[in-house]
Every structure is written in structure tokens, then in C-alpha cells.
Amino acid sequence: AGSIKAGFYDVGIAGGVESMTFEKMPGMEAWKGQINQDALKHKKAKGCFLSMGVTSENVAEKFGISREKQDWYSEQSHKRAAKARETGRFKDEIVPVTTRVKDRKTGEWKTVTVTEDEGIRPNTTVEGLKKLRAVFKKGGSTTAGNASQLSDGASAMLVMKRSTANILGLKIDGIFRSFSVVGVDPHIMGIGPAVAIPASVKKAGLRLKDIDLFEINEAFASQYSYTVESLGLDFKNKVNVNGGAIALGHPLGCTGARMTATLLSELKKRKQRYGIVSMCIGTGMGASAVFEVE
């Protein structure tokens, strides 16, 4: 979007793909590249090499976010996503994909067409989530149930100037109003959205109360709940109203465009105007963008 605004080119495709089931995101012990040893001597810089799950535990500990609260937010994500799927809220933004898969039991190959997200668990409850063990820290609170799923996905958006869209006769789904990236302590990188959101709102010349809907990436329930509550957002009516990454998954390269598609589609359905897409970023950053639907 920045390059188009600057005039470097007229039309671009923004998006990405990720297979989280293929790439298991190994820790630093499996990293084959070189590491600047001087960085490991600096406390803040050393935090850039932490596992994302460890940073989730750091957020929970530093800000007193209980396991019960994290599990509750996880339950809400699944319930909202399940309702959205049942009522067809996602249909406008999903392209059916036909492929071949191997049956694990019979070993036979069969053709399937994927038309909806597979990670949503409608029967998820806090009681059930309590049974899961902490993954990243003994006695910790981050589990497979209150963190984003390992999912595969792809997404794409067509971006251009209004004048170009008019020439090509294309309908404008949304306007990219502002974008901000703000740095935070790498040890608690998950709080990034809490500082990036106000920055992007200010850059757009708006106030937080002007924003109708928020799509905040649910990398971990710890950082997601912190963002919602520290900013005093209306969780019931404005935040991830159709669920988020805990239920839908977080294929890294896909997530930004996926969330934007979900946001623009929902704003249009509700006849609302302003929305935000925001997420935390490993090594200590938060990103936030403001969009407008006319």
C-alpha cells in the first residue's frame, strides 16, 4: 500500500501462505543460521530469541493474567467462530479449494473440497480446557487450547489507487487509512497491539471510540486479553466478533490479509465504517492498520 501511495506501481497483491503443519517452527536449538553472540549479552536484545510461547508466559506473569481468564477467551473464540460458520458469515471471504488427501486409516487417496475452516470446536468449554497442560513453562498457563492453532492457509487482497480501480471498473471494498508499527520489550512482545492500535488511530485522525470493529490476532489468549482490557475495548460488540486465531488458526503469512478480509466483510454486513486489524510481532513489535468502508 505504501509503494502504491508513493507511486512506484499502480496495482499490487498483498497476501501470503503458510503451512504450519509442515513447518513445526523449531526453537533456536534447531536454527541452522548464525546468531550474533553480542546480542545474547544484552538483556533486551536476548529477548528477541525467546520462543513465542515463553513470551506469552511472560505477559501472563507480568500482568497477572490467570489461566482461567485465558481459557475463557479461548472458549469465546470457538463459540463465536462456530456461530459465524453456522450462519454463513465467512462464505463471502472463503474460496473453496479442491485437493487430494490420504486417508490415515486406509492409506487411500481421495479428492476433497475444503469450503470452511476446520479448526473450530463448537463444544469448547473452560472446563474442558482446564484439563490441558501448560506447554512452555512448568506450572505455566499457556496451553494448546488457549493459543493459536497450527493451521495451513493462504489469503490475498488486490490493492490499488481509487483512480485505478475506477478506470478498471472495480468495486472498492475498503480504504487503507493508516498503518503503525511500534516497538515493545521483546520479552513481552505480545502486548504490541496495545500500543500500536492507539498509534494507528491517531495517525488516521480518529479516536478509539470511532472504531466500529477490531480484528486482533489471537496469537495467545494472554496477550489478546491484555490488549482488549488495557485499552478498555468493547469485547462483546466490537472485538473479534466472529472468533479469531485460537479457533481459526494463525498461518503466519496468511493472517494479515485473512483478518482484513474478515474485517471488511463484517463492516459491510453491519453497515459500519471504521475497523482495525492488529497483531503482535516476534522480536518486540505491534502492528495496526485502520480501514474504512464507505
BELMO-V327443 format. One line per field, one symbol per residue. phi: phi as a letter, one per 20 degrees, with the letter a starting at -180 (. if undefined). psi: psi as a letter, one per 40 degrees, with the letter a starting at -180 (. if undefined). Layout:
BEGIN
phi->???
psi->???
END
This chain:
BEGIN
phi->.fffffnfbecbddrrcbdffedelffffdfeeecfffffedgfffffeffgffffffffffdmefffffffffgfffffffffffemfegfddegcdbdceffeemeebecdecbfeefdgefcgfffgfeefddbfmfcecfedcffecdabbbcecafgfffffemefeeadeebbcccecggfcgfeggfdffgfffffemddgfffebcddfegbfffffffgefemffffdcdlfdnbffeeocfgfeggffffffffffgffeldddbcdbbecgnobccbcdccde
psi->dddddeedidhihhaiihgdddhegiaddeheaihhdddeehddddddeiidddddddddddefhiddddddddddddddddddddefdedeehhhhhihihhddeeihihihheiheehgdehidddddeiiidehheaehiedfiiigiiiiiiihhiiddddddefihhdihhdihihhiihddfdeeddddddddddddefiideehdihhhhgdiddddddddddefigddedhfefaaddddighdeddddddddddddddddefidiiihiiihiegiiihihihh.
END
